[in-house]
Amino acid sequence: MSKNELKLKRLEGITGSEIFKEILEVFSGNRIYFPGRGDFSSIAERNEAIWKDFCQNMSIPDLASKYSLSVDSIYRIIDCRV
């Protein structure tokens, strides 16, 4: 079973079959952002924090590590702001 299949199975266990089916029906094929515990409430909020850290001279590899993102993702976020 793939990593995604395991996560979907876990989600079904948490939500129950009926709610799980509704989630699949409504959001099938879409990417959904679930912020981690104590993390940001939106991607925009996270990206703003990344930008602020970047403006305070935090390196790209350090940003990637801090926010659990790839270096390429950090570059895409920073490039959108330049």
C-alpha positions in Angstrom: 0.0 0.0 0.0 1.4 3.4 -0.9 2.0 6.3 1.5 -1.0 8.2 0.1 -3.3 5.1 0.4 -2.2 4.6 4.0 -3.1 8.3 4.7 -6.5 8.0 3.0 -7.2 4.8 5.0 -6.3 6.7 8.2 -8.5 9.6 7.2 -11.4 7.2 6.6 -10.8 5.7 10.1 -10.8 9.2 11.7 -13.9 10.6 9.8 -15.9 7.4 9.3 -17.0 6.0 5.9 -19.9 8.4 5.2 -17.9 11.6 5.8 -14.9 10.2 4.0 -17.0 9.5 0.9 -18.4 13.0 1.0 -14.9 14.5 1.3 -13.8 12.4 -1.7 -16.9 13.5 -3.7 -16.4 17.2 -2.9 -12.6 17.4 -3.1 -11.6 14.6 -5.5 -8.7 15.6 -7.6 -7.9 18.8 -5.6 -5.0 19.5 -3.4 -6.0 20.3 0.2 -3.8 22.1 2.7 -4.1 20.9 6.3 -1.9 23.0 8.5 0.0 21.1 11.1 -0.6 21.6 14.8 0.4 25.1 15.9 1.3 25.9 12.3 -0.2 28.5 10.0 -3.9 28.7 9.2 -3.2 29.2 5.4 -0.5 28.8 2.8 -0.6 32.6 2.4 0.2 33.1 6.1 3.1 30.5 5.9 4.5 32.2 2.7 4.4 35.6 4.4 6.4 34.2 7.3 8.9 32.6 4.8 9.2 36.0 3.1 9.9 37.8 6.4 12.5 35.3 7.4 14.1 35.6 3.9 14.2 39.4 4.3 16.0 38.9 7.6 18.7 37.1 5.7 17.8 33.5 6.5 19.3 31.2 3.9 17.2 29.2 1.4 18.4 25.8 2.9 17.6 27.1 6.4 14.1 28.2 5.3 13.5 24.8 3.6 14.4 23.1 6.9 12.5 25.4 9.1 9.2 25.1 7.1 9.7 21.5 6.0 9.6 22.4 2.3 12.0 21.6 -0.5 14.5 24.2 -1.6 12.7 24.4 -4.9 9.4 25.3 -3.1 11.2 28.0 -1.2 12.6 29.5 -4.4 9.1 29.5 -6.0 7.6 31.3 -2.9 10.4 33.9 -2.9 10.3 34.4 -6.7 6.6 35.3 -6.5 7.5 38.2 -4.2 10.4 39.6 -6.1 
